[in-house]
Amino acid sequence: MKPSDFIHPEDAAALRQMEGIPGFAAIVKKILSIGIETLQYGMNMASTIRLSEKQMPELYHHLPPICKKMGIPEPEFYLQMSPVPNAWTSGDTRIYITVTSGLVEMMNEKELDSVIAHECGHILCRHVLYHTVARWLSSGLANLGILGTLAIPVQYALCYWSRKSELSADRAASIITSPEIVASTMARLSGGPKSITANIDLNEWAKQADEYDKIQNDGLWNKALQLSVIAGLDHPFSAVRVREILKWGDSEQYRIIKNGGIPTNGSANSTCCPMCGASIQNGWKFCRNCGQKL
């Protein structure tokens, strides 16, 4: 798998904008020089259970096949004893994935694969370093001294990019499992156990994101209010994620990837734009849908 095959166009655009912010590189360098990676790694090692062939192998064995399919080195894998369903990936030189016992208990086997594949998608797309910086900035601005004030716009830019990066990781998970499984995973995380959420109509749920867009875009004041709410969030709202992944599951780009790179319409002259997924023809220099240079 290659990130360029599936990365969400809003993720790619947000990353370019973020890295262009004056002082961004200095903030990242400062945080790494403090030793935050070693600190977080040590705390995780001491407070969680490292999974392996010898330690809870039935849970550990979810990870290696996913890494093999994605073509990434296998990260360290940990279980945190917590009733709160969650999963995250941290590190730069030593990358590791942590899942909580609450998440494992809530998910079925395919949904657990989806969560792990989502985290591996972050690794494949090289999201992990900036995610680590974003998490630390949310609580550690004071430790940056004079750079703390300068870091505030960087923090908001990181949060904006982080929200978009989740859409790419959802796509990675849907390649390993399916868009429907990724969406049902959102139902578990948003609504609780399968006994409650099993009968959710995912398409109806996705329509709620369209209604949200209408509210968000209804004048400058409503747009400003919504922005004030989401500016510090590092994940998109669940309905938005469900809509995005189901929509991508119906795209030609997704069908080509699942079909091993062969256009499903049988045409040897068409493929998909790497940014928006729209069909393009051989010989085009730009995508006629999004304007991406090909």
KACOR-V37703 format. One record per residue. N is the residue number from 1. PSI is psi as a letter, one per 20 degrees, with the letter a starting at -180 (* if undefined). NEAR is the number of other ideal C-beta (glycine too) atoms within 10 Angstrom. D_CENTER is the distance of its C-alpha to the mean C-alpha in Angstrom with 1 decimal. Layout:
n = {N,N}
psi = {PSI,PSI}
near = {NEAR,NEAR}
d_center = {D_CENTER,D_CENTER}
This chain:
n = {1,2,3,4,5,6,7,8,9,10,11,12,13,14,15,16,17,18,19,20,21,22,23,24,25,26,27,28,29,30,31,32,33,34,35,36,37,38,39,40,41,42,43,44,45,46,47,48,49,50,51,52,53,54,55,56,57,58,59,60,61,62,63,64,65,66,67,68,69,70,71,72,73,74,75,76,77,78,79,80,81,82,83,84,85,86,87,88,89,90,91,92,93,94,95,96,97,98,99,100,101,102,103,104,105,106,107,108,109,110,111,112,113,114,115,116,117,118,119,120,121,122,123,124,125,126,127,128,129,130,131,132,133,134,135,136,137,138,139,140,141,142,143,144,145,146,147,148,149,150,151,152,153,154,155,156,157,158,159,160,161,162,163,164,165,166,167,168,169,170,171,172,173,174,175,176,177,178,179,180,181,182,183,184,185,186,187,188,189,190,191,192,193,194,195,196,197,198,199,200,201,202,203,204,205,206,207,208,209,210,211,212,213,214,215,216,217,218,219,220,221,222,223,224,225,226,227,228,229,230,231,232,233,234,235,236,237,238,239,240,241,242,243,244,245,246,247,248,249,250,251,252,253,254,255,256,257,258,259,260,261,262,263,264,265,266,267,268,269,270,271,272,273,274,275,276,277,278,279,280,281,282,283,284,285,286,287,288,289,290,291,292,293,294}
psi = {p,p,h,i,h,i,p,p,h,h,g,g,g,h,g,g,g,g,i,i,p,p,i,g,h,h,g,g,g,g,g,h,h,h,k,h,g,h,g,h,g,g,g,g,h,i,i,r,p,p,q,a,h,i,o,l,h,h,g,h,i,h,g,g,h,g,h,g,h,i,k,q,q,p,r,q,p,q,p,p,n,p,i,p,p,r,q,r,p,r,r,f,h,n,p,q,p,p,q,q,h,h,g,g,h,h,q,r,g,h,h,g,h,g,g,g,h,g,h,h,h,h,g,h,j,l,i,g,g,h,g,g,g,g,h,h,h,i,i,k,h,h,i,i,c,h,i,g,g,h,i,g,h,g,g,h,h,g,g,g,g,g,g,h,h,h,h,g,h,h,g,g,h,h,h,h,e,q,h,h,h,g,h,h,h,h,g,g,h,h,i,a,r,h,h,h,j,h,j,p,o,h,h,h,g,h,h,h,h,h,h,g,h,g,g,h,j,m,r,h,g,h,g,h,g,h,h,h,g,i,h,j,q,j,q,r,q,g,h,g,g,g,g,g,h,h,g,h,h,j,q,h,g,g,h,g,g,h,j,k,j,p,p,i,j,i,p,i,i,q,a,q,p,i,g,i,j,q,p,r,q,p,i,p,h,q,p,i,g,i,j,p,p,*}
near = {17,12,17,10,15,23,23,23,18,19,22,20,14,19,20,10,12,21,13,9,15,9,13,19,10,13,21,19,9,19,21,16,8,13,10,19,20,12,11,16,18,11,10,18,13,7,11,18,15,16,22,11,9,8,13,15,10,7,17,16,11,18,21,12,13,22,18,10,14,18,9,15,8,14,20,18,24,19,19,18,10,14,10,9,20,13,18,17,21,24,20,15,9,12,22,21,24,24,26,20,16,15,23,16,10,20,23,13,8,14,22,20,20,28,26,25,28,25,26,26,29,23,22,22,23,12,23,22,17,21,20,22,25,21,17,22,22,13,8,15,17,7,14,18,10,7,15,16,10,18,23,11,15,23,19,16,20,27,19,21,25,23,21,19,30,23,19,24,26,26,29,28,26,26,19,21,22,17,24,15,19,30,25,23,30,23,20,23,20,15,14,12,12,15,6,11,16,11,7,17,8,18,11,9,19,19,14,15,19,11,10,15,13,9,12,15,11,11,10,8,8,13,13,9,12,16,12,9,10,16,12,11,12,17,14,21,17,18,18,21,24,29,23,22,26,19,14,19,17,10,17,19,20,22,16,20,19,14,11,6,9,11,16,11,10,7,11,8,9,15,18,21,21,19,21,17,25,15,18,21,11,10,7,12,6,12,20,12,14,13,10,16,7,14}
d_center = {15.5,15.0,12.0,14.6,15.1,11.9,9.9,9.8,12.9,11.9,9.3,12.3,14.7,13.3,13.1,16.7,17.8,16.6,18.2,21.3,21.9,25.2,25.0,21.2,22.2,24.8,22.6,20.2,23.3,25.0,22.2,22.2,26.0,26.2,24.9,21.9,20.1,23.3,23.7,20.3,20.8,24.3,23.5,21.0,23.6,26.3,24.7,22.8,23.9,23.0,22.7,24.6,27.3,29.6,27.5,26.2,25.9,25.1,21.7,21.2,22.0,18.7,17.0,19.4,19.4,15.7,15.9,19.0,17.6,14.8,17.5,16.1,18.3,18.0,16.6,18.6,17.8,18.9,19.7,20.3,23.0,21.8,22.2,19.1,16.3,13.3,11.2,10.0,10.3,12.9,15.6,16.5,19.7,19.1,15.6,15.3,13.3,14.7,15.0,17.5,20.6,20.0,16.8,18.8,21.7,20.0,18.2,20.2,19.9,17.7,15.3,15.1,14.5,11.5,10.0,11.1,9.9,6.3,7.1,9.3,7.0,5.8,9.7,10.6,9.1,10.7,8.2,9.9,13.1,12.1,9.9,13.2,15.3,13.7,14.2,17.7,18.6,18.1,21.1,22.8,24.0,27.6,27.5,27.0,30.5,31.3,27.8,26.5,27.6,26.4,22.9,22.5,21.5,19.1,17.5,17.1,15.8,13.2,12.1,12.2,10.1,7.5,7.5,7.3,4.6,2.4,5.2,5.3,3.5,5.6,8.2,8.4,9.0,11.4,13.3,14.0,14.9,15.1,13.7,16.2,15.1,11.5,13.2,15.7,13.3,12.4,16.2,16.8,14.5,16.1,19.5,20.6,22.1,22.8,26.4,25.3,22.4,23.6,25.3,22.7,22.9,19.4,20.8,22.7,19.7,17.9,21.1,20.7,18.0,20.8,23.1,20.8,20.7,24.5,24.9,22.6,24.5,27.9,29.5,28.7,29.3,26.8,24.2,25.0,24.9,21.4,20.2,21.9,20.0,16.4,17.0,16.3,13.2,9.8,8.2,9.5,12.4,12.2,14.7,12.9,9.8,12.7,14.6,12.1,11.4,15.1,16.2,14.5,16.0,19.3,18.9,21.1,18.3,16.7,20.3,21.2,18.4,19.4,22.9,22.8,22.9,25.9,26.2,26.8,29.4,31.6,31.9,32.1,31.8,28.5,24.9,21.7,20.4,17.5,16.2,16.9,17.9,21.5,24.4,26.3,29.6,30.8,32.5,30.4,29.6,27.1,24.9,27.1,24.2,22.0,24.4,22.2,24.6,24.8}
